[in-house]
Amino acid sequence: MRVAVYVRVSTQHQTQTQTIEQQLERLLAHIQAQGWPLPKEHIFRDDGYSGSQLSRPGLDRLRDRVAQA
């Protein structure tokens, strides 16, 4: 199984209520519970990018990685 993680927050309010680190901790806990390997290069993040924008650096890197697979 190949696994990748993408986390994002866009607004100051979101940053205060749910941090990227909290999202990442929850996802990593689930992945670990499943016994799936997750290389560090398969963790993608965008901080301060709106979900309405399809062009985001972390998301773009994730798409590129998937296209190479």
N, C-alpha and C positions, 0 to 999 in steps of 0.2 A: 504494500500500500504506500503510495506517495502522498504526503501531506504537506500543505502550505497553510500559513496563517496570514490574514490581512486584518489590521486594526486601524481605526481612524477616529478622530474627533475633529469637529470643525469649529465650534463656537466656544467662547469663553465659558458660557454656562455649562456646556457639555464637559469641558475640561475640569470644571469644579465638581460636577456630579459623578462623572465616570471617566477615569483617566485611561489612557492607552495602557498603562501598566496593569490596571485592574482587568481590562479586557484580555490582555495577554496572559495574565495569571490564570484566569478561568479557562481559556482555551488550552493552555499548556497542561493544566490539571486534567482536562478531559482527554487530551491526546495521550498523556502518560498513563491514565487509567485504562485506555484501550491497548496500550503496549505498542503504539505506533512510533516509529522513529521520526524525528523532526530535526533535520540539519539547520543550523543557525541561518544559513543562506536562504532558507525557505520561510523566513519571517519577514513580512513586509508591513510597513507602517506609513501612515500619513497623518501628520499633526497640523491642524489648521486649514484643512482643505474641505470645501463643501462637497457633500454627496451629490449635489446637482451638477458638479463638474466631472466629466468622464475622464479628463486628462489630469491625473495626479501622479506624482513621481513614484510612490510605492506601488500603486495599482498598475502603473505602466510597466514597472519591473516584474511584477507578478505575471502580467499578461505575456511579456516577452519570455519569461521562464516556461510558462505553459506551452507557448508556441514552439519552443525548442524541444520539449519532451516528446 
